[in-house]
Amino acid sequence: MIQVKVRLFAALRDQVGTSELELEVERNGSCSEILATLEKEYEHVGPILQRSLVAVNGFYAGRNTGLSSGDEVAILPPVSGG
């Protein structure tokens, strides 16, 4: 298992109740594993996660991007406003 920091923003942060989590994933885990874990633990965030972008260590990443110990995964839900 590896440890990663997960940063949550906007509506996702509000729904989960925190802006940062520490999660463990399998050694060859990916961003999709992080999203699945969040959806399982916080069932009501599924629709937000489906539309969110993901970044790893400050760079936009695909959901299948692999993770390493100590990575920071940011989940960026869509934002509206004017």
Residue, then its C-alpha position, 0 to 999 in steps of 0.5 A: m500500500i502507498q499513502v497519497k494526499v487528496r485535495l478537494f475543492a469547491a462543492l466536493r470539499d463542501q460535501v465531504g466536509t474537509s479540503e484534504l484527506e490522506l488515503e492508502v491505495e494499492r502499490n500500482g493504484s491509479c487516480s480511478e482508485i482514489l475516485a472509487t474510494l471516495e464514492k464508496e465512502y461518501e456515496h452522495v458525491g458520485p455525480i460530482l466525481q463523474r464530472s471532475l478533473v484530476a491533477v497529480n502533483g500539479f499537473y492534469a492527469g487522466r483517471n488511469t494515471g498511476l500513483s506513487s507514495g507521497d503524490e498529491v491528487a487534486i480533484l477539481p469539480p466543475v465550477s460555475g459563476g460569473 
